[in-house]
Amino acid sequence: MRTFYNLIGKEWVGSRSGKTFERRNPANIDEVLGVFPRSDAEDVGAAVDAARKAFREWSETPAPVRGRILREIGELLRKRRDELIDAIVKDVGKTRRDAAGEMKAAIDMCDFMAGEGRRLYGKTTFSELPKRLAMTRRFPIGVCGIITPWNFPVNLICWKVFPALICGNTVVVKPSENAPMAASKLAEVFAESGLPEGVFNMVHGLGEEAGEALVRNGEVRLISFTGSTEVGKRIATICGERLAKVSLELGGKNAAIVLEDCDIEMAVDAVVRGAFTGAGQRCTATSRAIVQASVYNRFLERLVEETRKLKVGHPEDESTVIGPVNNEEQLNKIIRYVEIGKEEGARLVLGGRRLTEGIYSKGLYFEPTIFTDVRPEMRIAREEIFGPVLAVMRAESFEEAIEIHNSTSYGLSASVFTRDVNKAMEALDRMEAGVCYVNAPTFGSEVHLPFGGMKDSGAGHREVGFAAIETFSELKTIYIDYSGGVQNVQFKRD
Ligand code: NAD
């Protein structure tokens, strides 16, 4: 068992209090993966200080040079790809295939943001006064606090850190306590790279201790948070009080709308993948299938048949599709929601149980679960479960399907399955979700496009792609007067 440390400046250090926490492998809870510093406000303060000291030099480094350093980090990520995949598999419980997908997304973001170093465009425009240039330029914000969940422990850090760094910010990352090993391995890559000391810092710890200390630290000018809506609201309140910029990527209750004219086999395949790969532990997992009445029975029959074929198993086993749930709290939440579903009168047609026998005895495994006869007012139709549980709902018409779709407080991702271009376009207009797909699963974002949710899935910001540049930079408006006199629009007579 290895002891891991915080990365503060170029130093690997324990918590000043000496407190630690351990992380266990969800596929074998007897295996302790490592011991990590349980940091407090003092440790966070030291990391913020290191980031603050590094800010001036890094922010004044030309952006194309920052881009070159990012490219070197990309090379290191490629070199240590297999090691990082191993860490993700053990820490999260993800299959090797899913972990490789996560690494691809992390490296893609590095490549994309390295190129942004030669863009970071502002705008130039005309002034209403003669001999005057008007323009905007992008500047970094300062020290950014980055707080991430466990389900994509490498990718989500990369999706925030690379845009933050290319814009000239320095960062303090507080990764999830439920996947700290993969995050630590990622920190090793940053430490090994040519990044100047203090530009990238990582502090481990619990959310309400290290996480909240980062949010409350007055030197941190931006908090970028991905996690639950409940914690996101708390963070937004604290940031609001001290006027720090805050970007939130929160929960979802994503739906696939299956219309009667669609290719049913394709819709079944996409819904099965969307709902159950990664054990449903994606913010963009399909947790509702809204199916038009005329194809409801046919869709359901094939859905159950295909879901039955999915192998729940050890993440290292190549035939496994569904690995363990990441942590006990999450597993208990899934069990609780299955009970709620039954009590509410939904019909459990598949799964619904924790698996504990034989190969499952040491891990946190749960069967893929399907409820039918789910009505929009039920809690299992409205609340995020974050596990392999799918609620199937019947809609009499296209109109009703859209109404059901929009009946939750979330709005992260959505799919519509149809061959009718008019219906597809109207669904795209009306589905309240930040990321929408036609004839595809509810997940699969690409790094050059924005990502984020509406309603309770976010607070209006977008990260990823070109939108991340907006989030991680500050715009300065600049006027340059070359008239030789003092002129001003507010002195000017009409
Ligand atoms: P969580 O909200 O419990 O924790 C997320 C992070 O916040 C962790 O690092 C945690 O330590 C920290 N934290 C907890 N309390 C805090 C506090 N008071 N102050 C500061 N930090 C605090 O979420 P989780 O269980 O790790 O992850 C699952 C959730 O993340 C789901 O709701 C899922 O939908 C969401 N998620 C969203 C996206 C997205 O892009 N929208 C992506 C992945 C996951």
Residues whose N, C-alpha, C, O or C-beta is under 5 A from the ligand:
A	BS01	NAD	I147 T148 P149 W150 K174 P175 S176 E177 G205 L206 G207 E208 G211 E212 T226 G227 S228 T229 V231 E249 L250 G251 G252 C283 S457
